[in-house]
Every structure is written in C-alpha cells, then in structure tokens.
Amino acid sequence: MFFEANGLYKSFPGRTIDVSFGLEKGCIAALVGPSGSGKSTVLRLIAGLESCDRRSDGTECSLVLSGKDITHAAPGKRNCGMVFQSTSLFLHMNVADNVAYGLVCRGMPKNAARRQAVSMLETMNLASFADRKSETLSGGEAQRVALCRTLITKPQLVLLDEPLSSLDAPLRKKLAHTIRDTLTQQEQTALFVTHDIEEAKTVADTIFLLKDGHIVWNGNSSDFSEALFDA
C-alpha cells in the first residue's frame, strides 16, 4: 500500500473521529460525508495541521507514505500537498510567481522556477495568465492556479479539501473533470474531500463514506449511490 492511515483518532466534545484506510499509488480517492462528519479533520491530521489524540489505552495513530513513517513529521516534511477551499493565493504576486513560490522556497533560482511554473500552467490552459495579478482571477481560475501551485512541487500525496464548494454548479462540474484529468496525467495519488456525490464520482476511482467520524463504506466510485449516503 502506497499510503496507510492507521487509527487516526481525534476526540471532540460529544464525538470522536476514528478512521483507518489505505491508498494504492496513483489512486484518486474521495472522502465523502455530511457536514460535521469529520472529513476536513481527517485531511488536517494527515497533513500534520492537527495532531492525533492518544487513545485511552495509550495507542497512537500511524501514517506511512511510500514506506516512510510520517506520523510525527512536521507538515513541511510529509511530502503532502494540500489544496484548500480558499485558494489563499498571494495577491501581491502574479500568477506565475504564485505557482513558482514552492520551488523558490526549496532553493530553485527564480528564473528556472518561473519556467516550470509556466509549463505547469500550460497543463490547465492557463499559460496566458502567467503575468496577471492574482487578484484579477475568477474563482475557477484561482482554484486552478492553486492546484498548479500544489502539483508543481510533486508531492507524493495530494489532499484536496472541498476545493470547488464555493463555485457555482456548472463551473464545479467542469473543474471536477479538470482536476480528475490533471491528477491522472500527473500520476498523482490524491484524497479529495467533498459532500457532493456526483463530484466525488467524477473525480475519484474509490470512495470512502464517512459518518459520525467513522468510515462506514468504501468501494469503487461506480458502485456508490445516494442511497448509501442517506442511509
């Protein structure tokens, strides 16, 4: 298994999150569930933005990515890339500089990073946007730029936290296909969080259904139905 999450546990007043699952290399999976089921928390635990709690019996969670134990690694050392609902682009930078930012932070010369950024933008038909100010982008354009900014650093695992939820329905449908195609072309392993069933089936090969902090169903996206979601 390329990625394994064993016993991710987080306790809140009145509820707990307790999940285990794995992803094969190159798998695009969706984590679906109603609001408040714990979807975003699962992503944040994987990314290291929140810490797992220790169970009452003293056992701890385990996270293994490409054979490496990342359970206690700092967020920047986990080789996970995250795309949020809010794009959080740097508004004082143009599009290419936003996409190149991660490479520059890793020590790549700015000119080389920009060339790679423009090449990445081309994969989403955004090369002509390279010199535009980020503040001029529409919601859909900004979300595609945010995905480019994540993918350019070649993370081993891409985490997407409801990246389309703020967009209107026609654009969401179009970008769901774009995300699917881009992740497939880049041969990325990814976990996509959404509460939208059709969106999940468009993007993902595999679906995990999360309810009340527990995975209650998993399988091929083609086998998933609204009846399972509502059960």
C-alpha positions in Angstrom: 0.0 0.0 0.0 1.4 3.4 -1.0 -0.3 5.4 1.7 -1.6 3.9 5.0 -3.5 5.8 7.7 -4.0 3.5 10.7 -6.1 4.6 13.7 -6.4 8.3 13.0 -8.1 9.4 16.2 -9.3 12.8 17.3 -11.7 13.4 20.2 -14.1 16.3 20.5 -16.9 17.0 23.0 -19.6 14.6 22.1 -17.9 12.9 19.2 -14.7 11.2 18.0 -13.0 10.6 14.7 -11.5 7.1 14.3 -10.5 6.0 10.8 -8.1 3.7 9.1 -7.7 3.3 5.3 -5.1 2.9 2.6 -4.4 4.2 -0.9 -2.6 2.4 -3.8 -0.1 4.5 -5.7 -1.8 6.6 -8.4 -5.3 6.1 -6.8 -7.6 9.1 -6.7 -10.0 8.6 -3.8 -12.8 10.8 -2.4 -13.8 11.1 1.2 -17.5 12.0 1.3 -19.9 12.5 4.1 -22.4 15.0 5.6 -21.3 18.3 7.1 -19.7 17.8 10.5 -18.7 14.1 9.8 -15.0 14.9 10.2 -13.8 15.0 6.6 -11.7 18.1 6.8 -10.3 17.0 10.1 -9.1 13.7 8.6 -7.2 15.7 5.9 -5.7 18.0 8.5 -4.5 15.1 10.6 -2.8 13.6 7.5 -1.2 16.9 6.6 0.0 17.4 10.2 -2.0 20.6 10.6 -3.7 19.0 13.6 -2.3 16.2 15.9 -3.9 12.9 16.5 -5.0 12.2 20.1 -3.8 9.2 22.1 -6.5 6.7 22.9 -7.4 5.8 26.4 -5.4 2.5 26.1 -2.3 4.5 25.1 -2.2 3.5 21.4 -1.3 6.1 18.8 -2.1 6.6 15.1 0.3 5.7 12.3 0.8 7.4 9.0 3.0 5.7 6.4 3.7 7.3 2.9 5.7 5.5 0.3 7.3 3.3 3.0 8.2 6.2 5.2 6.7 6.8 8.7 5.4 10.4 8.7 3.4 10.2 11.9 5.4 12.7 13.8 7.0 14.6 10.9 6.4 18.3 10.6 3.8 19.4 8.0 6.5 20.6 5.6 8.4 17.3 5.8 5.5 14.9 5.0 5.6 15.4 1.2 1.9 16.1 1.1 0.4 18.9 -0.9 -2.9 20.5 0.1 -5.5 22.5 -1.8 -8.0 24.3 0.3 -11.5 25.6 -0.3 -10.0 29.1 -0.1 -7.2 29.4 -2.6 -5.0 31.7 -0.4 -3.1 33.0 -3.4 -0.6 35.8 -2.7 -2.5 38.8 -4.1 0.7 40.9 -4.5 2.2 38.3 -6.8 1.3 37.5 -10.4 0.1 34.0 -11.3 3.4 32.6 -12.4 5.1 33.8 -9.2 2.3 32.2 -7.1 2.8 28.8 -8.8 6.6 29.1 -8.6 6.6 30.0 -4.9 7.1 26.5 -3.6 10.1 25.8 -5.9 11.7 29.1 -4.9 11.3 28.2 -1.2 13.1 25.0 -1.9 16.1 26.9 -3.3 15.4 26.8 -7.1 16.5 30.0 -8.9 13.6 32.3 -9.7 14.1 32.1 -13.5 14.1 28.3 -13.5 11.1 28.2 -11.2 9.2 30.6 -13.4 9.8 28.4 -16.5 8.5 25.4 -14.6 5.5 27.4 -13.4 4.6 28.5 -16.9 4.9 24.9 -18.1 2.6 23.8 -15.3 0.1 26.5 -16.1 0.1 25.2 -19.7 -1.3 21.9 -18.5 -4.5 23.7 -17.4 -4.6 26.1 -20.4 -3.5 29.0 -18.1 -0.2 29.9 -19.7 -1.6 33.2 -20.9 -2.4 34.1 -17.3 1.2 34.0 -16.1 1.7 37.7 -15.7 -1.8 38.5 -14.5 -2.3 39.7 -10.9 -3.8 37.0 -8.8 -6.5 39.4 -7.5 -8.0 39.7 -11.0 -8.8 35.9 -11.3 -12.2 34.5 -11.1 -13.0 31.8 -8.5 -12.5 29.0 -11.0 -9.3 30.4 -12.4 -7.9 30.9 -8.9 -8.7 27.4 -7.9 -6.8 26.0 -11.0 -3.8 28.2 -10.1 -3.9 26.9 -6.6 -3.9 23.3 -7.9 -0.9 24.2 -10.1 0.9 25.7 -7.1 0.4 22.4 -5.2 1.3 20.0 -8.0 4.4 21.8 -9.2 6.3 20.6 -6.1 5.4 17.0 -7.0 4.0 15.9 -3.6 3.6 12.2 -3.1 0.1 12.7 -1.8 -2.3 15.5 -2.8 -5.1 16.4 -0.3 -8.0 18.5 -1.6 -10.4 20.0 0.9 -13.6 20.8 -0.9 -11.8 22.9 -3.4 -15.0 23.5 -5.5 -17.6 24.2 -2.9 -17.6 28.0 -3.3 -18.2 27.8 -7.1 -21.5 27.6 -9.0 -22.8 24.2 -10.2 -21.8 24.4 -13.9 -18.3 25.5 -13.1 -17.9 22.9 -10.4 -18.8 20.2 -12.9 -16.3 21.4 -15.4 -13.5 21.8 -12.9 -14.2 18.4 -11.4 -13.3 16.9 -14.8 -10.2 19.2 -15.0 -9.0 18.1 -11.6 -9.5 14.4 -12.5 -7.7 14.8 -15.8 -4.8 16.7 -14.3 -4.2 14.3 -11.4 -4.4 11.4 -13.8 -1.9 13.0 -16.2 0.5 13.8 -13.3 0.1 10.2 -11.9 -0.8 11.7 -8.6 -2.1 9.8 -5.5 -4.9 12.0 -4.1 -7.6 12.2 -1.5 -10.5 14.6 -2.4 -12.9 15.7 0.2 -16.5 16.7 -0.8 -20.1 16.3 0.3 -21.2 16.2 -3.4 -21.8 12.7 -4.6 -21.6 13.4 -8.3 -18.5 15.4 -7.8 -16.9 12.5 -5.9 -17.8 10.1 -8.7 -16.4 12.4 -11.3 -13.1 12.9 -9.7 -12.4 9.6 -7.8 -11.7 6.0 -8.6 -12.5 5.0 -5.0 -14.9 6.4 -2.4 -14.8 6.3 1.4 -18.0 7.3 3.1 -17.5 9.0 6.5 -20.3 9.2 9.0 -20.0 10.3 12.7 -16.3 10.1 12.5 -16.1 6.5 11.1 -15.7 5.1 7.6 -18.9 3.1 7.1 -18.5 2.2 3.4 -15.7 2.1 0.8 -15.5 0.8 -2.7 -15.4 1.7 -6.4 -17.0 5.1 -7.2 -19.2 3.4 -9.8 -20.9 1.4 -7.0 -21.6 4.4 -4.8 -25.1 5.7 -4.6 -27.1 8.4 -2.9 -29.0 5.7 -1.0 -25.7 4.8 0.7 -25.1 8.5 1.6 -28.6 8.9 3.0 -28.7 5.5 4.8 
